[in-house]
């Protein structure tokens, strides 16, 4: 009886999820195994579209490159956003009075759409009118006044750093909440036993933050693998300049909606399925590692 | 401490990636007015020109006056979303009767899905420009599937005031062109406003500067028959021209966005702007006081003898009849009307585009000059008209290649070789 009424309460959400997420997902999955003529489905294709992704131009070269950029985006975000985020959260934790206000300030940029952020930074970094290069020239750093978004060596890092700047508030909030959950007695006990600030942090606080770090890492992974709006705002759908800011989602977008190829649905669905497997697999692997880690500290 | 269920991560991951995956599944949407009341038929016309809605309503009012039994419902969608919306609309039951469709290679998927009615023998387009008609045909069967709306062309715009101030006039030889570039640069003006950060603009710039050098229509025929390829020395030379002209483009040109390039020109900080006929209205609006002129870039030194300056063109905005339309007869009648001079003239006057209908006059002097140039020595915008029938497209390859050349990563020969290899993954000459 209780089970049945429970099901009744879950039903609305379950139906919505089924119709708008599960069903399209499964159909997209099935699309990858058929030949397509525009929107008309043809015969069964088996794994042909998947082999196409690895053997035919432009996918053969564009996909590994785009995937590499996704991975760099993930690593860069982990290295900068999450470490800086943790540092900021720690500093805010110690000043109870201004914490709320500063947390809000740090979170501000992510209230703005990534498309707008991308556009604003494009203006700021423009080599013709942009104030950033004008400022660098004025203070004598003319050799630093680079075409930031025009040079393939710098463009990807601009995208990553701007993304870090925009989303920094996110780890600050999550770590802030997790720090609030660390019992103050533990730290006090450690201090009484003669531990330094450093030791207390690395031996007490950090291990207790591992679950939070896990959540942030998995979310960052999904976020980085799905990156679309910001790279699109910076480099358009082709990942300008010269493919330096190309990401899997952009390649997917080009294949599905820009190419005009008759079989666009087949190839792009195969790509989406592959992306799903990568994200899902990556998240599973990360979870397995984290679970072991958590057992060690809690068990 | 609390026990945590790791499955929440799994659920999180599944949810996150599910959203990505479901983005590619078509959903049903978009309902048309459909059905008629009091014996009147409502024809739904879909378009991606939101900015032209008023103009089209005016045009279709004229049509409704002569066709009392028909109401035309013009429905524009956001351009960047249009392909998706149209694909869904044409496969469902609530789609348009008369959809605006893409041209050349970009319409092939729509044709292949059997969504459009062949118009051969129903609409008479004799006397139309061959290059324009190619935009409306199926690659496989050669049948006509739409009526082209507008003729676009590549144009070198120049600021007449700035030219006069520096004692220059529109160049007629390559030497004059280079001398003008040098003089403008010495005077502190950016000679040619190029925005190489946006790769799609670069094949257009190449067409404007290099078409006379690689040989326009003759080269198209030779490439189609297999006599020549993109590794041809004349083609390579035409690509190299852009590298030669780099000193006359804005500094760090690979970082300059196309909107920045337009702003440079509109702010009278740059003297020339290579663009399309579709840019004219924007340029005129941005700085109404500026005197704009157009010229065709003369053939460069080393061009084949007898080389002519040329204006490259293509057609777009074509209208077709949906196979699913419940009002086949009326829809065909409307599309037929779109091939008449009456409609063409209104497109020129109201939508302010060069009509694809032959013999239509343009009120705007510059637009008329561009149309005249194309009529006199027009050629196809080759990579758009002939090399968008597969992936990678010719325009994507050359755009990216020129970026790499301007960044010093590749030379013109390597860029041309990559273009050749890329398109040959799907392009078979002589076929």
Contacts between the chains, C-beta under 8 A, distances in Angstrom:
chain1	res1	chain2	res2	distance
A	20	B	22	7.4
A	21	B	15	7.5
A	21	B	18	5.0
A	21	B	19	7.0
A	21	B	22	5.7
A	22	B	18	7.3
A	24	B	21	7.6
A	24	B	22	3.7
A	24	B	25	3.6
A	24	B	27	6.7
A	25	B	18	4.9
A	25	B	21	4.8
A	25	B	22	4.9
A	25	B	25	7.3
A	27	B	25	5.0
A	28	B	21	5.3
A	28	B	22	6.4
A	28	B	24	5.1
A	28	B	25	4.2
A	29	B	21	7.2
A	31	B	24	7.7
A	31	B	25	7.3
A	37	B	109	7.5
A	37	B	112	4.2
A	37	B	113	5.2
A	37	B	114	7.4
A	38	B	87	6.9
A	38	B	109	4.2
A	38	B	110	5.6
A	38	B	111	7.6
A	38	B	112	5.0
A	38	B	113	2.6
A	38	B	114	7.8
A	38	B	115	6.7
A	39	B	26	7.1
A	39	B	87	5.1
A	39	B	88	7.6
A	39	B	90	6.9
A	39	B	91	4.3
A	39	B	113	4.9
A	39	B	115	7.4
A	40	B	91	7.6
A	40	B	112	7.6
A	40	B	113	4.3
A	40	B	114	6.1
A	56	B	425	6.6
A	57	B	392	6.1
A	57	B	421	7.7
A	57	B	422	6.0
A	57	B	425	4.8
A	58	B	391	6.2
A	58	B	392	4.2
A	58	B	396	7.9
A	58	B	422	7.1
A	122	B	257	6.4
A	125	B	255	7.7
A	126	B	255	7.2
A	126	B	256	7.1
A	126	B	257	6.7
A	126	B	260	5.6
A	127	B	250	7.4
A	127	B	251	6.2
A	127	B	252	4.0
A	127	B	255	4.4
A	127	B	256	6.1
A	128	B	250	5.5
A	128	B	251	7.5
A	128	B	256	5.6
A	128	B	260	5.0
A	128	B	263	7.9
A	128	B	264	6.4
A	129	B	260	6.5
A	129	B	263	7.3
A	146	B	252	7.5
A	146	B	255	8.0
A	147	B	252	3.4
A	147	B	254	6.0
A	147	B	255	2.8
A	147	B	256	7.7
A	148	B	255	6.7
A	149	B	197	6.4
A	149	B	255	5.4
A	150	B	196	7.3
A	150	B	197	5.4
A	150	B	252	5.6
A	150	B	253	7.4
A	150	B	254	3.7
A	150	B	255	2.4
A	150	B	256	6.9
A	150	B	407	7.8
A	151	B	254	6.8
A	151	B	255	6.9
A	151	B	407	7.0
A	152	B	407	6.7
A	152	B	409	7.8
A	208	B	1	7.9
A	211	B	4	5.8
A	214	B	9	7.1
A	215	B	9	7.4
A	218	B	9	5.1
A	218	B	12	6.3
A	218	B	13	6.4
A	219	B	12	7.1
A	219	B	16	7.9
A	222	B	12	7.4
A	222	B	13	6.1
A	222	B	16	3.9
A	222	B	17	6.8
A	225	B	17	7.8
A	226	B	16	6.9
A	226	B	17	7.5
A	226	B	19	7.9
A	226	B	20	5.1
A	236	B	198	6.3
A	236	B	199	7.6
A	236	B	200	7.6
A	238	B	199	5.5
A	238	B	200	7.4
A	238	B	396	6.4
A	238	B	399	7.3
A	238	B	400	7.0
A	240	B	197	5.6
A	240	B	198	6.4
A	240	B	199	5.3
A	240	B	403	7.1
A	241	B	196	7.6
A	241	B	197	6.1
A	241	B	199	7.3
A	241	B	254	5.2
A	241	B	255	7.6
A	241	B	403	5.0
A	241	B	407	6.9
A	242	B	199	7.7
A	242	B	400	5.4
A	242	B	403	4.5
A	242	B	404	4.8
A	242	B	407	6.6
A	242	B	409	7.1
A	243	B	400	6.2
A	249	B	20	7.2
A	252	B	24	7.2
A	255	B	391	7.2
A	256	B	24	5.7
A	257	B	83	5.3
A	257	B	84	5.9
A	258	B	83	7.8
A	259	B	391	4.6
A	259	B	393	7.3
A	260	B	102	6.8
A	260	B	105	5.4
A	260	B	106	3.9
A	260	B	107	7.3
A	260	B	108	6.2
A	260	B	109	5.6
A	260	B	388	6.4
A	260	B	393	8.0
A	261	B	108	8.0
A	261	B	109	6.4
A	261	B	390	6.3
A	261	B	391	5.2
A	262	B	108	6.1
A	262	B	109	4.7
A	262	B	112	4.4
A	262	B	113	7.9
A	264	B	109	6.1
A	265	B	24	7.7
A	268	B	24	5.7
A	269	B	24	5.8
A	272	B	20	6.7
A	272	B	21	5.0
A	272	B	23	7.5
A	272	B	24	4.9
A	273	B	21	7.1
A	275	B	17	7.1
A	275	B	20	6.2
A	275	B	21	7.4
A	276	B	17	4.6
A	276	B	18	7.5
A	276	B	20	6.8
A	276	B	21	4.8
A	279	B	13	6.2
A	279	B	16	6.7
A	279	B	17	4.0
A	279	B	20	7.3
A	280	B	13	5.6
A	280	B	14	6.3
A	280	B	17	5.6
A	282	B	13	7.7
A	283	B	9	6.1
A	283	B	10	6.7
A	283	B	12	7.2
A	283	B	13	3.0
A	283	B	14	7.9
A	283	B	16	7.9
A	283	B	17	7.9
A	284	B	10	6.3
A	284	B	13	7.1
A	286	B	9	7.1
A	287	B	6	4.9
A	287	B	9	4.2
A	287	B	10	6.0
A	287	B	13	7.7
A	288	B	6	7.7
A	290	B	6	6.8
A	290	B	9	7.2
A	291	B	6	4.3
A	294	B	4	6.2
A	294	B	6	7.8
A	297	B	1	8.0
A	298	B	1	4.9
A	298	B	3	7.2
